[in-house]
Amino acid sequence: MASLKNKLIAKPVLQIEQKNSLPSINLKGSWNLLAINESPAITRELKGLQFNSDCIWRLDEVDALDSAGAWLIWQAWRGEFPNQVQMRPEHKRLFDRWKTFSYARPEEAQKSLVQIFKDGNKVILAFYRHVFSGIILLGQLLLDTAYLFRSPNKIPWPEISMTIYSSGVKALGITALVGFLIGIVLSYLSALQLQAFGAEIYIINILGMSIIRELGPLLAAILVAGRSGSALTAQIGIMRVAEELDALSSMGISHSLRIIFPIVVALTVTLPLLTVWTNAAALLGGIVSAWHTLDISMQQFVQRLPDSVPLVNVFIGVGKASVFGMLIGMIACHYGFHIKPNSESLGNETTNSVVASITVVIMVDAIFAILFMGTGMP
């Protein structure tokens, strides 16, 4: 056993001699993967040879040769046999295998208009598939709603309650903190501008309209999309990896009824409540900043706020939050069920879920701003 091991790890030897005005390259020793790995210098020397088909190659004194060693020598031959080569028959079969072996070479990137058109077409097709899947998901939700309306005893209350707790109750702290800080920043920056015109009292109008109508719902939606949306997508993906979705299917349990419907309903209910909570925290931060910078008391702020912000703005903000919650839930489920049973797909689709949710929320918010442009103004 010891002699066999020494033979397998014998160092490869490369000798160059001059015979009859022709260089003779002699290879000796072991040319297998283990020996080559132990002798990196011989590999660099072989690759540095100036190949000439008239050279005499002698491989008959090679003790051990495997596919890795044959491939290294074959590369030195530039993919063709030399005119004069001496080797054992069993070694020649290894080179014959590499001679008939074909592999795909990487193609250079084309910067033509055709390639740009193809890439754009792929993006459009991918967008179409996502939209089409979203329409199917919405239709399935409507069918589930109609079914549960006729059979209210089958409503998945535990799943809805659990999602409300995880995405709503556990998010109270972070939404309150972010809302409070945004209120302070917005109030402070507005106060600097209003002081220049002697219109300090209008900070109530600015804070009330911007927070209740726009910033509150948008902040809550972005935080829920980044916190709960990603978690729900990853949760569905883990169920795919652990084959729990297949188990539910084998038991005849509907994925849409037990997973998608509770998530969408819970976020549709939770986000308006979080919006009201975020609005209160942001307004409190604005009140603190206004009292410190403009000497506007909390009592004065609270008394003038209903006159500065009509009640319809509250309903617009809460209504937008409900739509945002429904969209975030649908997008989280959509990307969750697209996850393949591997860790790479889990990370990619979770990231795509967060990006798509935030993008859709901002787009829908812009549509609401255009539709209700003349509504609720004092």
C-alpha positions as CSV (number, residue, x, y, z in Angstrom):
1,M,0.0,0.0,0.0
2,A,2.8,2.4,0.8
3,S,4.5,1.7,-2.5
4,L,1.3,2.2,-4.4
5,K,0.6,5.5,-2.6
6,N,4.2,6.8,-3.4
7,K,3.6,5.9,-7.1
8,L,0.3,7.8,-7.2
9,I,1.8,10.9,-5.7
10,A,5.2,10.7,-7.5
11,K,6.0,14.2,-8.9
12,P,5.5,14.8,-12.6
13,V,8.7,15.5,-14.5
14,L,9.2,17.5,-17.7
15,Q,12.5,17.3,-19.6
16,I,13.4,19.0,-22.9
17,E,16.2,17.5,-25.0
18,Q,17.5,18.2,-28.5
19,K,17.5,15.3,-30.9
20,N,18.3,15.6,-34.6
21,S,17.7,19.3,-34.6
22,L,14.2,18.7,-33.2
23,P,13.3,19.3,-29.6
24,S,12.2,16.2,-27.6
25,I,9.8,16.8,-24.7
26,N,9.9,13.9,-22.2
27,L,7.2,13.5,-19.5
28,K,7.9,11.2,-16.6
29,G,6.4,10.3,-13.2
30,S,2.8,10.7,-12.2
31,W,0.5,13.0,-14.2
32,N,-2.7,12.6,-12.2
33,L,-4.8,15.1,-10.3
34,L,-3.1,14.5,-7.0
35,A,0.5,14.9,-8.4
36,I,-0.4,17.9,-10.5
37,N,-2.0,19.6,-7.5
38,E,1.2,19.1,-5.5
39,S,3.4,20.5,-8.3
40,P,2.0,23.8,-9.5
41,A,5.4,24.8,-11.0
42,I,5.3,22.0,-13.5
43,T,1.8,23.0,-14.6
44,R,3.0,26.6,-15.3
45,E,6.1,25.2,-17.2
46,L,3.9,23.0,-19.4
47,K,1.5,25.8,-20.2
48,G,4.4,28.1,-21.1
49,L,5.8,25.8,-23.8
50,Q,5.8,27.1,-27.3
51,F,3.9,24.3,-29.0
52,N,5.2,23.0,-32.3
53,S,3.7,20.1,-34.1
54,D,7.1,18.9,-35.2
55,C,8.3,18.4,-31.6
56,I,8.8,14.9,-30.3
57,W,6.6,14.1,-27.3
58,R,7.5,11.1,-25.3
59,L,4.9,9.9,-22.7
60,D,5.9,6.3,-22.6
61,E,7.7,6.7,-19.3
62,V,4.6,8.3,-17.6
63,D,3.7,6.1,-14.6
64,A,0.2,7.3,-13.9
65,L,-2.1,9.4,-16.0
66,D,-5.8,10.3,-15.5
67,S,-8.3,12.6,-17.2
68,A,-7.0,15.7,-15.5
69,G,-3.4,15.1,-16.6
70,A,-4.5,14.2,-20.1
71,W,-6.5,17.4,-20.3
72,L,-3.5,19.5,-19.1
73,I,-1.3,18.0,-21.8
74,W,-4.0,18.2,-24.4
75,Q,-4.3,22.0,-23.7
76,A,-0.5,22.2,-24.2
77,W,-1.0,20.5,-27.6
78,R,-3.6,23.2,-28.5
79,G,-6.2,20.5,-29.1
80,E,-4.5,18.4,-31.7
81,F,-2.0,15.5,-31.7
82,P,1.7,16.3,-32.4
83,N,3.2,14.7,-35.5
84,Q,5.5,12.6,-33.4
85,V,4.3,11.3,-30.1
86,Q,5.1,8.1,-28.1
87,M,2.7,6.9,-25.4
88,R,1.1,3.8,-24.0
89,P,-2.2,2.5,-25.7
90,E,-4.2,2.9,-22.5
91,H,-3.0,6.5,-22.2
92,K,-4.0,7.2,-25.8
93,R,-7.6,6.4,-25.0
94,L,-7.7,9.3,-22.6
95,F,-6.5,11.8,-25.3
96,D,-9.0,10.3,-27.8
97,R,-11.8,11.1,-25.3
98,W,-10.7,14.7,-25.1
99,K,-10.4,14.9,-28.9
100,T,-14.0,14.0,-29.3
101,F,-15.2,16.0,-26.3
102,S,-17.0,19.3,-27.2
103,Y,-17.9,22.0,-24.8
104,A,-19.7,25.3,-25.2
105,R,-17.4,28.3,-25.3
106,P,-18.7,31.5,-23.8
107,E,-19.9,33.9,-26.5
108,E,-19.0,37.5,-26.4
109,A,-21.7,39.9,-25.4
110,Q,-23.4,41.4,-28.4
111,K,-24.2,45.1,-28.2
112,S,-26.4,45.2,-31.2
113,L,-29.9,46.6,-31.5
114,V,-31.2,43.1,-32.0
115,Q,-29.9,42.0,-28.6
116,I,-31.3,45.1,-27.0
117,F,-34.6,44.3,-28.5
118,K,-34.5,40.7,-27.3
119,D,-33.7,41.8,-23.8
120,G,-36.5,44.3,-23.8
121,N,-38.9,41.7,-25.1
122,K,-37.9,39.4,-22.2
123,V,-38.6,42.2,-19.7
124,I,-42.0,42.9,-21.3
125,L,-42.9,39.2,-21.3
126,A,-41.9,38.8,-17.6
127,F,-44.0,41.9,-16.7
128,Y,-47.0,40.4,-18.6
129,R,-46.6,37.1,-16.8
130,H,-46.6,38.9,-13.4
131,V,-49.7,40.9,-14.3
132,F,-51.5,37.9,-15.6
133,S,-50.7,35.9,-12.4
134,G,-51.9,38.9,-10.4
135,I,-55.2,38.9,-12.2
136,I,-55.7,35.2,-11.6
137,L,-54.8,35.7,-7.9
138,L,-57.4,38.5,-7.6
139,G,-60.0,36.3,-9.3
140,Q,-59.3,33.4,-6.9
141,L,-59.6,35.8,-4.0
142,L,-63.1,36.9,-5.2
143,L,-64.2,33.3,-5.6
144,D,-63.0,32.5,-2.1
145,T,-64.8,35.5,-0.7
146,A,-68.0,34.4,-2.4
147,Y,-67.6,30.9,-1.1
148,L,-66.9,32.0,2.5
149,F,-69.8,34.4,2.3
150,R,-72.1,31.4,1.7
151,S,-70.2,29.3,4.3
152,P,-69.1,31.7,7.1
153,N,-68.3,28.8,9.4
154,K,-65.3,27.9,7.2
155,I,-63.6,31.4,7.5
156,P,-60.0,30.8,8.7
157,W,-60.2,33.0,11.7
158,P,-57.0,31.6,13.5
159,E,-54.8,32.3,10.4
160,I,-56.3,35.8,10.0
161,S,-55.8,36.6,13.7
162,M,-52.2,35.3,13.7
163,T,-51.3,37.4,10.6
164,I,-52.9,40.5,12.2
165,Y,-50.8,40.0,15.3
166,S,-47.5,39.4,13.5
167,S,-47.9,42.1,10.9
168,G,-49.9,44.7,13.0
169,V,-49.3,44.4,16.7
170,K,-45.6,43.6,16.4
171,A,-45.2,46.6,14.0
172,L,-46.5,49.2,16.4
173,G,-43.1,50.1,17.8
174,I,-41.3,50.6,14.6
175,T,-44.1,52.5,13.0
176,A,-44.5,54.8,16.0
177,L,-40.8,55.5,16.1
178,V,-40.5,56.3,12.4
179,G,-43.7,58.4,12.4
180,F,-42.6,60.4,15.4
181,L,-39.2,61.2,13.8
182,I,-40.7,62.1,10.5
183,G,-43.1,64.4,12.2
184,I,-40.2,66.2,14.0
185,V,-38.2,66.5,10.8
186,L,-41.1,67.8,8.7
187,S,-42.1,70.3,11.4
188,Y,-38.6,71.6,11.9
189,L,-38.0,72.1,8.2
190,S,-41.4,73.7,7.6
191,A,-40.8,76.0,10.6
192,L,-37.6,77.4,9.1
193,Q,-39.5,78.5,5.9
194,L,-42.6,79.8,7.7
195,Q,-40.6,82.0,10.0
196,A,-39.2,83.8,7.1
197,F,-42.7,84.9,6.0
198,G,-44.2,85.3,9.5
199,A,-46.7,82.5,8.9
200,E,-45.8,80.2,11.7
201,I,-49.4,79.2,12.4
202,Y,-49.8,77.5,9.0
203,I,-47.5,74.8,10.2
204,I,-50.6,73.1,11.5
205,N,-52.1,73.0,8.0
206,I,-48.9,71.7,6.5
207,L,-48.4,68.9,9.0
208,G,-52.1,67.9,9.1
209,M,-52.5,67.6,5.3
210,S,-49.2,66.0,4.5
211,I,-49.2,63.5,7.4
212,I,-52.9,62.5,7.5
213,R,-53.4,62.4,3.7
214,E,-50.1,61.3,2.3
215,L,-47.1,60.5,4.6
216,G,-49.0,58.4,7.2
217,P,-50.4,55.8,4.8
218,L,-47.3,55.8,2.7
219,L,-44.9,55.3,5.7
220,A,-47.0,52.6,7.2
221,A,-47.3,50.8,3.8
222,I,-43.6,50.9,3.1
223,L,-42.7,49.7,6.6
224,V,-45.2,46.8,6.4
225,A,-44.0,45.9,2.9
226,G,-40.4,45.8,4.1
227,R,-41.1,44.1,7.4
228,S,-44.2,41.9,7.0
229,G,-44.3,41.5,3.2
230,S,-40.9,40.0,3.1
231,A,-41.5,37.8,6.1
232,L,-44.7,36.4,4.5
233,T,-43.0,35.7,1.2
234,A,-40.2,33.9,3.0
235,Q,-42.7,32.0,5.1
236,I,-44.4,30.6,1.9
237,G,-41.1,29.9,0.4
238,I,-40.0,27.9,3.4
239,M,-43.2,25.9,3.1
240,R,-42.3,25.2,-0.5
241,V,-38.8,24.1,0.5
242,A,-40.1,21.9,3.3
243,E,-42.8,20.4,1.0
244,E,-45.5,21.6,3.3
245,L,-47.4,23.0,0.3
246,D,-47.4,19.6,-1.3
247,A,-48.7,18.1,1.9
248,L,-51.6,20.5,2.0
249,S,-52.4,19.7,-1.6
250,S,-52.3,15.9,-0.9
251,M,-54.8,16.5,2.0
252,G,-57.1,18.5,-0.2
253,I,-56.6,21.8,1.6
254,S,-56.8,24.9,-0.7
255,H,-53.7,27.1,-0.7
256,S,-55.7,30.2,-1.6
257,L,-58.3,29.6,1.1
258,R,-55.8,28.8,4.0
259,I,-52.8,30.9,3.0
260,I,-53.6,33.7,0.5
261,F,-57.0,34.7,1.8
262,P,-55.9,35.1,5.5
263,I,-52.8,37.1,4.5
264,V,-54.7,39.5,2.2
265,V,-57.6,40.0,4.6
266,A,-55.3,40.6,7.6
267,L,-53.2,43.2,5.8
268,T,-56.3,44.9,4.5
269,V,-57.5,45.3,8.0
270,T,-54.2,45.9,9.7
271,L,-52.8,48.7,7.5
272,P,-55.6,51.3,8.1
273,L,-55.1,50.8,11.8
274,L,-51.4,51.2,11.5
275,T,-51.9,54.3,9.4
276,V,-54.0,55.9,12.2
277,W,-51.3,54.9,14.7
278,T,-48.5,56.3,12.5
279,N,-50.5,59.5,11.9
280,A,-50.9,60.0,15.7
281,A,-47.1,59.4,16.3
282,A,-46.1,61.8,13.4
283,L,-48.5,64.5,14.6
284,L,-47.1,64.2,18.1
285,G,-43.6,64.6,16.8
286,G,-44.8,67.7,14.8
287,I,-46.4,69.1,17.9
288,V,-43.2,68.7,20.0
289,S,-41.1,70.3,17.3
290,A,-43.6,73.2,16.7
291,W,-43.8,73.9,20.4
292,H,-40.0,74.0,20.6
293,T,-39.3,76.1,17.5
294,L,-42.4,78.2,17.0
295,D,-43.9,78.3,20.6
296,I,-47.2,76.8,19.4
297,S,-48.8,74.9,22.3
298,M,-50.3,71.5,22.1
299,Q,-53.7,72.9,22.9
300,Q,-53.6,75.4,20.1
301,F,-52.4,72.7,17.7
302,V,-55.2,70.3,18.6
303,Q,-57.9,73.0,18.4
304,R,-56.9,74.3,15.0
305,L,-56.2,70.9,13.4
306,P,-59.9,70.0,12.6
307,D,-60.4,73.3,10.9
308,S,-57.2,73.0,8.9
309,V,-57.7,69.4,7.8
310,P,-61.2,68.4,6.6
311,L,-62.5,65.1,7.8
312,V,-62.6,63.6,4.3
313,N,-58.8,63.5,4.2
314,V,-58.9,61.0,7.1
315,F,-61.1,58.7,5.0
316,I,-58.9,59.2,2.0
317,G,-55.8,58.2,3.9
318,V,-57.5,55.2,5.6
319,G,-59.0,54.1,2.3
320,K,-55.7,54.2,0.6
321,A,-54.1,52.2,3.4
322,S,-56.7,49.5,2.9
323,V,-55.8,49.3,-0.8
324,F,-52.1,49.3,0.0
325,G,-52.6,46.4,2.5
326,M,-54.5,44.3,-0.1
327,L,-51.8,44.9,-2.7
328,I,-48.9,44.1,-0.4
329,G,-50.6,40.9,0.7
330,M,-51.2,39.8,-2.9
331,I,-47.7,40.6,-4.0
332,A,-46.2,38.8,-1.0
333,C,-48.3,35.7,-1.9
334,H,-47.5,36.0,-5.6
335,Y,-43.8,35.9,-5.1
336,G,-44.0,33.4,-2.3
337,F,-45.6,30.8,-4.5
338,H,-43.0,31.5,-7.3
339,I,-40.2,30.4,-5.0
340,K,-38.4,27.2,-6.1
341,P,-37.2,24.7,-3.6
342,N,-33.7,26.2,-3.2
343,S,-32.1,28.9,-1.0
344,E,-31.1,31.1,-4.0
345,S,-34.7,31.4,-5.2
346,L,-35.9,32.1,-1.7
347,G,-33.6,35.1,-1.4
348,N,-34.3,36.5,-4.9
349,E,-38.1,36.2,-4.7
350,T,-38.1,37.7,-1.2
351,T,-36.1,40.7,-2.5
352,N,-38.4,41.0,-5.5
353,S,-41.4,41.0,-3.3
354,V,-40.2,43.9,-1.2
355,V,-39.2,45.9,-4.3
356,A,-42.4,45.2,-6.1
357,S,-44.5,46.1,-3.1
358,I,-42.9,49.4,-2.5
359,T,-43.0,50.3,-6.2
360,V,-46.7,49.4,-6.5
361,V,-47.6,51.3,-3.4
362,I,-45.9,54.5,-4.6
363,M,-47.5,54.1,-8.1
364,V,-51.0,53.6,-6.6
365,D,-50.5,56.5,-4.2
366,A,-49.7,58.7,-7.2
367,I,-52.9,57.6,-8.9
368,F,-54.9,58.4,-5.7
369,A,-53.3,61.8,-5.6
370,I,-54.4,62.5,-9.2
371,L,-58.0,61.1,-8.7
372,F,-58.6,63.0,-5.4
373,M,-56.7,66.2,-6.3
374,G,-59.6,68.5,-5.7
375,T,-61.2,66.6,-2.8
376,G,-60.7,67.4,0.9
377,M,-59.0,70.8,0.4
378,P,-59.7,73.4,3.1
